[in-house]
Amino acid sequence: MPVGIRELKNKLSHYLDRVKKGENLAVTEHGRTIAYILPSEKIPEHEDLVRLVREDLAVWKGGKPKGSTNLAKVKGKPLSKVVIEERR
């Protein structure tokens, strides 16, 4: 759930109660997400992502992932054609 900085500051206890109940908060500034507040019972996937960022193996600046620059070379039909065929 997105929440602006001012709103979060003014109603911090309210939003922390929601986080305690399991909700994730996206803190926004001028409509852009700048931080996340997650429950302290971390999900293993979050811990793995944090570890990758700390070890400089991954970088995420809040945008949509662009994918890998190391493309695998495989034989056969392109994946896009397989997906189109499966949709028919």
A tleap script that builds the chain and sets N, CA, C and O, in Angstrom:
source leaprc.protein.ff14SB
mol = sequence {
  NMET PRO VAL GLY ILE ARG GLU LEU LYS ASN
  LYS LEU SER HIE TYR LEU ASP ARG VAL LYS
  LYS GLY GLU ASN LEU ALA VAL THR GLU HIE
  GLY ARG THR ILE ALA TYR ILE LEU PRO SER
  GLU LYS ILE PRO GLU HIE GLU ASP LEU VAL
  ARG LEU VAL ARG GLU ASP LEU ALA VAL TRP
  LYS GLY GLY LYS PRO LYS GLY SER THR ASN
  LEU ALA LYS VAL LYS GLY LYS PRO LEU SER
  LYS VAL VAL ILE GLU GLU ARG CARG
}
set mol.1.N position { 0.840 -1.169 0.000 }
set mol.1.CA position { 0.000 0.000 0.000 }
set mol.1.C position { 0.894 1.243 0.000 }
set mol.1.O position { 1.762 1.362 0.865 }
set mol.2.N position { 0.711 2.157 -0.929 }
set mol.2.CA position { 1.528 3.370 -0.949 }
set mol.2.C position { 1.049 4.390 0.082 }
set mol.2.O position { -0.151 4.536 0.312 }
set mol.3.N position { 1.988 5.087 0.692 }
set mol.3.CA position { 1.667 6.147 1.647 }
set mol.3.C position { 2.732 7.234 1.520 }
set mol.3.O position { 3.927 6.943 1.471 }
set mol.4.N position { 2.285 8.483 1.469 }
set mol.4.CA position { 3.208 9.606 1.372 }
set mol.4.C position { 3.934 9.848 2.687 }
set mol.4.O position { 3.478 9.426 3.749 }
set mol.5.N position { 5.066 10.529 2.600 }
set mol.5.CA position { 5.889 10.786 3.781 }
set mol.5.C position { 5.100 11.571 4.832 }
set mol.5.O position { 5.115 11.211 6.008 }
set mol.6.N position { 4.425 12.619 4.427 }
set mol.6.CA position { 3.682 13.449 5.377 }
set mol.6.C position { 2.588 12.635 6.058 }
set mol.6.O position { 2.425 12.701 7.277 }
set mol.7.N position { 1.844 11.873 5.276 }
set mol.7.CA position { 0.785 11.022 5.831 }
set mol.7.C position { 1.361 9.999 6.804 }
set mol.7.O position { 0.790 9.759 7.867 }
set mol.8.N position { 2.486 9.402 6.444 }
set mol.8.CA position { 3.130 8.424 7.311 }
set mol.8.C position { 3.579 9.077 8.619 }
set mol.8.O position { 3.390 8.518 9.700 }
set mol.9.N position { 4.170 10.258 8.507 }
set mol.9.CA position { 4.646 10.955 9.700 }
set mol.9.C position { 3.482 11.312 10.626 }
set mol.9.O position { 3.585 11.158 11.843 }
set mol.10.N position { 2.392 11.781 10.058 }
set mol.10.CA position { 1.251 12.208 10.859 }
set mol.10.C position { 0.498 11.047 11.503 }
set mol.10.O position { -0.113 11.218 12.558 }
set mol.11.N position { 0.534 9.875 10.883 }
set mol.11.CA position { -0.221 8.727 11.386 }
set mol.11.C position { 0.676 7.499 11.529 }
set mol.11.O position { 0.276 6.385 11.190 }
set mol.12.N position { 1.889 7.711 12.033 }
set mol.12.CA position { 2.873 6.644 12.107 }
set mol.12.C position { 2.358 5.435 12.880 }
set mol.12.O position { 2.502 4.305 12.413 }
set mol.13.N position { 1.771 5.643 14.029 }
set mol.13.CA position { 1.274 4.516 14.839 }
set mol.13.C position { 0.241 3.699 14.069 }
set mol.13.O position { 0.264 2.469 14.108 }
set mol.14.N position { -0.652 4.373 13.378 }
set mol.14.CA position { -1.685 3.695 12.586 }
set mol.14.C position { -1.046 2.792 11.532 }
set mol.14.O position { -1.430 1.631 11.390 }
set mol.15.N position { -0.070 3.329 10.791 }
set mol.15.CA position { 0.556 2.545 9.726 }
set mol.15.C position { 1.430 1.423 10.278 }
set mol.15.O position { 1.507 0.350 9.679 }
set mol.16.N position { 2.089 1.656 11.409 }
set mol.16.CA position { 2.882 0.584 12.012 }
set mol.16.C position { 1.987 -0.547 12.513 }
set mol.16.O position { 2.382 -1.713 12.472 }
set mol.17.N position { 0.790 -0.214 12.985 }
set mol.17.CA position { -0.168 -1.265 13.369 }
set mol.17.C position { -0.540 -2.116 12.156 }
set mol.17.O position { -0.672 -3.335 12.265 }
set mol.18.N position { -0.707 -1.480 11.015 }
set mol.18.CA position { -1.035 -2.222 9.795 }
set mol.18.C position { 0.115 -3.128 9.376 }
set mol.18.O position { -0.104 -4.251 8.922 }
set mol.19.N position { 1.350 -2.632 9.532 }
set mol.19.CA position { 2.516 -3.445 9.204 }
set mol.19.C position { 2.584 -4.644 10.146 }
set mol.19.O position { 2.889 -5.756 9.713 }
set mol.20.N position { 2.300 -4.426 11.433 }
set mol.20.CA position { 2.292 -5.526 12.408 }
set mol.20.C position { 1.311 -6.615 12.002 }
set mol.20.O position { 1.518 -7.790 12.304 }
set mol.21.N position { 0.243 -6.221 11.317 }
set mol.21.CA position { -0.772 -7.183 10.876 }
set mol.21.C position { -0.394 -7.860 9.561 }
set mol.21.O position { -1.159 -8.666 9.032 }
set mol.22.N position { 0.797 -7.529 9.029 }
set mol.22.CA position { 1.274 -8.218 7.837 }
set mol.22.C position { 1.299 -7.420 6.556 }
set mol.22.O position { 1.739 -7.934 5.528 }
set mol.23.N position { 0.843 -6.182 6.582 }
set mol.23.CA position { 0.842 -5.376 5.353 }
set mol.23.C position { 2.234 -4.822 5.064 }
set mol.23.O position { 3.011 -4.570 5.984 }
set mol.24.N position { 2.538 -4.638 3.804 }
set mol.24.CA position { 3.760 -3.964 3.364 }
set mol.24.C position { 3.398 -2.546 2.974 }
set mol.24.O position { 2.367 -2.325 2.340 }
set mol.25.N position { 4.229 -1.581 3.342 }
set mol.25.CA position { 3.990 -0.190 2.968 }
set mol.25.C position { 5.045 0.264 1.974 }
set mol.25.O position { 6.227 -0.046 2.121 }
set mol.26.N position { 4.613 0.992 0.975 }
set mol.26.CA position { 5.527 1.645 0.047 }
set mol.26.C position { 5.495 3.131 0.389 }
set mol.26.O position { 4.464 3.782 0.222 }
set mol.27.N position { 6.604 3.667 0.859 }
set mol.27.CA position { 6.681 5.074 1.225 }
set mol.27.C position { 6.991 5.861 -0.045 }
set mol.27.O position { 7.944 5.558 -0.762 }
set mol.28.N position { 6.169 6.876 -0.311 }
set mol.28.CA position { 6.331 7.638 -1.552 }
set mol.28.C position { 6.690 9.095 -1.266 }
set mol.28.O position { 6.359 9.655 -0.220 }
set mol.29.N position { 7.378 9.677 -2.238 }
set mol.29.CA position { 7.715 11.092 -2.210 }
set mol.29.C position { 7.395 11.638 -3.591 }
set mol.29.O position { 8.009 11.235 -4.579 }
set mol.30.N position { 6.457 12.533 -3.663 }
set mol.30.CA position { 6.005 13.098 -4.938 }
set mol.30.C position { 5.579 11.998 -5.912 }
set mol.30.O position { 5.849 12.076 -7.111 }
set mol.31.N position { 4.901 10.963 -5.372 }
set mol.31.CA position { 4.385 9.894 -6.214 }
set mol.31.C position { 5.361 8.788 -6.568 }
set mol.31.O position { 4.981 7.810 -7.212 }
set mol.32.N position { 6.625 8.930 -6.153 }
set mol.32.CA position { 7.633 7.901 -6.453 }
set mol.32.C position { 7.960 7.125 -5.187 }
set mol.32.O position { 8.155 7.717 -4.126 }
set mol.33.N position { 8.020 5.811 -5.293 }
set mol.33.CA position { 8.365 4.975 -4.154 }
set mol.33.C position { 9.831 5.168 -3.815 }
set mol.33.O position { 10.703 5.049 -4.676 }
set mol.34.N position { 10.095 5.472 -2.528 }
set mol.34.CA position { 11.477 5.674 -2.092 }
set mol.34.C position { 11.907 4.654 -1.044 }
set mol.34.O position { 13.100 4.491 -0.791 }
set mol.35.N position { 10.936 3.960 -0.429 }
set mol.35.CA position { 11.286 2.969 0.600 }
set mol.35.C position { 10.106 2.040 0.827 }
set mol.35.O position { 8.971 2.333 0.453 }
set mol.36.N position { 10.411 0.916 1.449 }
set mol.36.CA position { 9.377 -0.038 1.832 }
set mol.36.C position { 9.492 -0.306 3.327 }
set mol.36.O position { 10.593 -0.349 3.876 }
set mol.37.N position { 8.362 -0.482 3.973 }
set mol.37.CA position { 8.321 -0.902 5.368 }
set mol.37.C position { 7.630 -2.248 5.385 }
set mol.37.O position { 6.475 -2.369 4.976 }
set mol.38.N position { 8.352 -3.275 5.867 }
set mol.38.CA position { 7.860 -4.651 5.868 }
set mol.38.C position { 7.752 -5.150 7.296 }
set mol.38.O position { 8.447 -4.651 8.181 }
set mol.39.N position { 6.879 -6.141 7.534 }
set mol.39.CA position { 6.815 -6.744 8.868 }
set mol.39.C position { 8.174 -7.334 9.240 }
set mol.39.O position { 8.944 -7.736 8.368 }
set mol.40.N position { 8.461 -7.383 10.543 }
set mol.40.CA position { 9.771 -7.865 10.980 }
set mol.40.C position { 9.950 -9.352 10.750 }
set mol.40.O position { 11.082 -9.828 10.660 }
set mol.41.N position { 8.850 -10.102 10.653 }
set mol.41.CA position { 8.961 -11.523 10.309 }
set mol.41.C position { 9.262 -11.587 8.822 }
set mol.41.O position { 8.353 -11.658 7.995 }
set mol.42.N position { 10.536 -11.562 8.495 }
set mol.42.CA position { 10.941 -11.460 7.097 }
set mol.42.C position { 10.632 -12.739 6.339 }
set mol.42.O position { 10.766 -13.847 6.859 }
set mol.43.N position { 10.223 -12.556 5.123 }
set mol.43.CA position { 10.003 -13.663 4.214 }
set mol.43.C position { 11.373 -14.074 3.681 }
set mol.43.O position { 12.171 -13.200 3.341 }
set mol.44.N position { 11.676 -15.364 3.595 }
set mol.44.CA position { 13.008 -15.795 3.124 }
set mol.44.C position { 13.429 -15.161 1.806 }
set mol.44.O position { 14.612 -14.878 1.616 }
set mol.45.N position { 12.488 -14.930 0.887 }
set mol.45.CA position { 12.843 -14.330 -0.401 }
set mol.45.C position { 13.373 -12.910 -0.207 }
set mol.45.O position { 14.296 -12.498 -0.910 }
set mol.46.N position { 12.796 -12.147 0.746 }
set mol.46.CA position { 13.281 -10.793 1.005 }
set mol.46.C position { 14.707 -10.834 1.517 }
set mol.46.O position { 15.544 -10.029 1.108 }
set mol.47.N position { 14.985 -11.773 2.413 }
set mol.47.CA position { 16.332 -11.888 2.961 }
set mol.47.C position { 17.343 -12.222 1.865 }
set mol.47.O position { 18.456 -11.695 1.856 }
set mol.48.N position { 16.948 -13.099 0.945 }
set mol.48.CA position { 17.837 -13.449 -0.168 }
set mol.48.C position { 18.107 -12.234 -1.055 }
set mol.48.O position { 19.239 -12.020 -1.488 }
set mol.49.N position { 17.075 -11.444 -1.323 }
set mol.49.CA position { 17.251 -10.259 -2.157 }
set mol.49.C position { 18.155 -9.240 -1.476 }
set mol.49.O position { 19.030 -8.657 -2.117 }
set mol.50.N position { 17.948 -9.023 -0.183 }
set mol.50.CA position { 18.791 -8.084 0.560 }
set mol.50.C position { 20.241 -8.552 0.542 }
set mol.50.O position { 21.149 -7.739 0.366 }
set mol.51.N position { 20.472 -9.860 0.721 }
set mol.51.CA position { 21.828 -10.398 0.694 }
set mol.51.C position { 22.480 -10.144 -0.665 }
set mol.51.O position { 23.644 -9.747 -0.723 }
set mol.52.N position { 21.748 -10.367 -1.759 }
set mol.52.CA position { 22.306 -10.136 -3.093 }
set mol.52.C position { 22.690 -8.679 -3.292 }
set mol.52.O position { 23.740 -8.388 -3.866 }
set mol.53.N position { 21.852 -7.757 -2.823 }
set mol.53.CA position { 22.157 -6.332 -2.968 }
set mol.53.C position { 23.379 -5.972 -2.125 }
set mol.53.O position { 24.259 -5.246 -2.588 }
set mol.54.N position { 23.439 -6.476 -0.888 }
set mol.54.CA position { 24.589 -6.174 -0.018 }
set mol.54.C position { 25.901 -6.695 -0.593 }
set mol.54.O position { 26.949 -6.076 -0.412 }
set mol.55.N position { 25.846 -7.828 -1.283 }
set mol.55.CA position { 27.055 -8.419 -1.868 }
set mol.55.C position { 27.345 -7.868 -3.267 }
set mol.55.O position { 28.206 -8.390 -3.976 }
set mol.56.N position { 26.627 -6.818 -3.661 }
set mol.56.CA position { 26.786 -6.197 -4.982 }
set mol.56.C position { 26.563 -7.175 -6.123 }
set mol.56.O position { 27.154 -7.027 -7.192 }
set mol.57.N position { 25.719 -8.168 -5.906 }
set mol.57.CA position { 25.371 -9.113 -6.963 }
set mol.57.C position { 24.072 -8.714 -7.647 }
set mol.57.O position { 23.713 -9.265 -8.688 }
set mol.58.N position { 23.370 -7.753 -7.055 }
set mol.58.CA position { 22.109 -7.279 -7.629 }
set mol.58.C position { 21.939 -5.814 -7.266 }
set mol.58.O position { 22.425 -5.351 -6.234 }
set mol.59.N position { 21.243 -5.097 -8.132 }
set mol.59.CA position { 20.932 -3.695 -7.889 }
set mol.59.C position { 19.483 -3.486 -8.284 }
set mol.59.O position { 19.036 -3.947 -9.334 }
set mol.60.N position { 18.757 -2.782 -7.425 }
set mol.60.CA position { 17.377 -2.456 -7.761 }
set mol.60.C position { 17.102 -1.053 -7.293 }
set mol.60.O position { 17.296 -0.728 -6.121 }
set mol.61.N position { 16.650 -0.218 -8.207 }
set mol.61.CA position { 16.391 1.180 -7.881 }
set mol.61.C position { 14.905 1.487 -7.917 }
set mol.61.O position { 14.506 2.634 -8.116 }
set mol.62.N position { 14.080 0.456 -7.723 }
set mol.62.CA position { 12.651 0.667 -7.633 }
set mol.62.C position { 11.902 0.575 -8.948 }
set mol.62.O position { 10.671 0.603 -8.947 }
set mol.63.N position { 12.590 0.468 -10.051 }
set mol.63.CA position { 11.917 0.397 -11.342 }
set mol.63.C position { 11.652 -1.035 -11.762 }
set mol.63.O position { 11.926 -1.978 -11.019 }
set mol.64.N position { 11.122 -1.183 -12.946 }
set mol.64.CA position { 10.868 -2.506 -13.491 }
set mol.64.C position { 12.199 -3.149 -13.886 }
set mol.64.O position { 13.025 -2.503 -14.532 }
set mol.65.N position { 12.419 -4.407 -13.508 }
set mol.65.CA position { 13.676 -5.065 -13.885 }
set mol.65.C position { 13.850 -5.096 -15.397 }
set mol.65.O position { 12.890 -5.317 -16.134 }
set mol.66.N position { 15.070 -4.876 -15.852 }
set mol.66.CA position { 15.359 -4.857 -17.282 }
set mol.66.C position { 15.820 -6.203 -17.810 }
set mol.66.O position { 15.888 -6.405 -19.023 }
set mol.67.N position { 16.135 -7.123 -16.916 }
set mol.67.CA position { 16.593 -8.423 -17.358 }
set mol.67.C position { 18.106 -8.489 -17.402 }
set mol.67.O position { 18.799 -7.513 -17.113 }
set mol.68.N position { 18.591 -9.629 -17.759 }
set mol.68.CA position { 20.027 -9.875 -17.763 }
set mol.68.C position { 20.658 -9.380 -19.047 }
set mol.68.O position { 20.034 -9.382 -20.108 }
set mol.69.N position { 21.903 -8.957 -18.933 }
set mol.69.CA position { 22.659 -8.588 -20.134 }
set mol.69.C position { 23.424 -9.801 -20.658 }
set mol.69.O position { 23.964 -9.770 -21.763 }
set mol.70.N position { 23.468 -10.869 -19.860 }
set mol.70.CA position { 24.130 -12.109 -20.264 }
set mol.70.C position { 23.067 -13.074 -20.792 }
set mol.70.O position { 22.534 -13.891 -20.041 }
set mol.71.N position { 22.772 -12.977 -22.060 }
set mol.71.CA position { 21.718 -13.792 -22.641 }
set mol.71.C position { 22.235 -15.195 -22.941 }
set mol.71.O position { 23.343 -15.369 -23.447 }
set mol.72.N position { 21.425 -16.173 -22.626 }
set mol.72.CA position { 21.794 -17.566 -22.894 }
set mol.72.C position { 21.493 -17.890 -24.347 }
set mol.72.O position { 20.474 -17.455 -24.884 }
set mol.73.N position { 22.369 -18.648 -24.984 }
set mol.73.CA position { 22.148 -19.072 -26.359 }
set mol.73.C position { 21.594 -20.485 -26.326 }
set mol.73.O position { 22.213 -21.401 -25.785 }
set mol.74.N position { 20.417 -20.643 -26.914 }
set mol.74.CA position { 19.772 -21.952 -26.934 }
set mol.74.C position { 19.363 -22.277 -28.369 }
set mol.74.O position { 19.201 -21.389 -29.205 }
set mol.75.N position { 19.203 -23.566 -28.628 }
set mol.75.CA position { 18.770 -24.006 -29.949 }
set mol.75.C position { 17.264 -24.184 -29.928 }
set mol.75.O position { 16.668 -24.407 -28.874 }
set mol.76.N position { 16.660 -24.086 -31.084 }
set mol.76.CA position { 15.222 -24.295 -31.188 }
set mol.76.C position { 14.486 -22.997 -31.461 }
set mol.76.O position { 15.083 -21.973 -31.794 }
set mol.77.N position { 13.160 -23.071 -31.307 }
set mol.77.CA position { 12.313 -21.910 -31.565 }
set mol.77.C position { 12.549 -20.833 -30.508 }
set mol.77.O position { 12.858 -21.127 -29.354 }
set mol.78.N position { 12.396 -19.580 -30.933 }
set mol.78.CA position { 12.463 -18.506 -29.947 }
set mol.78.C position { 11.297 -18.645 -28.952 }
set mol.78.O position { 10.209 -19.088 -29.320 }
set mol.79.N position { 11.533 -18.274 -27.730 }
set mol.79.CA position { 10.518 -18.386 -26.692 }
set mol.79.C position { 9.260 -17.610 -27.057 }
set mol.79.O position { 8.153 -18.046 -26.742 }
set mol.80.N position { 9.415 -16.471 -27.714 }
set mol.80.CA position { 8.246 -15.671 -28.093 }
set mol.80.C position { 7.316 -16.460 -29.019 }
set mol.80.O position { 6.096 -16.353 -28.903 }
set mol.81.N position { 7.878 -17.247 -29.934 }
set mol.81.CA position { 7.046 -18.051 -30.834 }
set mol.81.C position { 6.350 -19.178 -30.073 }
set mol.81.O position { 5.191 -19.490 -30.346 }
set mol.82.N position { 7.043 -19.779 -29.135 }
set mol.82.CA position { 6.438 -20.847 -28.329 }
set mol.82.C position { 5.260 -20.292 -27.544 }
set mol.82.O position { 4.208 -20.927 -27.474 }
set mol.83.N position { 5.424 -19.113 -26.952 }
set mol.83.CA position { 4.346 -18.505 -26.179 }
set mol.83.C position { 3.150 -18.207 -27.076 }
set mol.83.O position { 2.010 -18.470 -26.695 }
set mol.84.N position { 3.399 -17.666 -28.256 }
set mol.84.CA position { 2.299 -17.352 -29.194 }
set mol.84.C position { 1.576 -18.635 -29.598 }
set mol.84.O position { 0.347 -18.649 -29.665 }
set mol.85.N position { 2.307 -19.702 -29.866 }
set mol.85.CA position { 1.686 -20.977 -30.231 }
set mol.85.C position { 0.836 -21.530 -29.089 }
set mol.85.O position { -0.244 -22.072 -29.326 }
set mol.86.N position { 1.320 -21.397 -27.847 }
set mol.86.CA position { 0.585 -21.897 -26.686 }
set mol.86.C position { -0.683 -21.118 -26.438 }
set mol.86.O position { -1.637 -21.660 -25.880 }
set mol.87.N position { -0.721 -19.870 -26.833 }
set mol.87.CA position { -1.913 -19.027 -26.632 }
set mol.87.C position { -3.033 -19.363 -27.600 }
set mol.87.O position { -4.186 -18.999 -27.366 }
set mol.88.N position { -2.708 -20.052 -28.684 }
set mol.88.CA position { -3.725 -20.383 -29.702 }
set mol.88.C position { -4.603 -21.487 -29.286 }
set mol.88.O position { -5.502 -21.875 -30.033 }
savepdb mol mol.pdb
quit
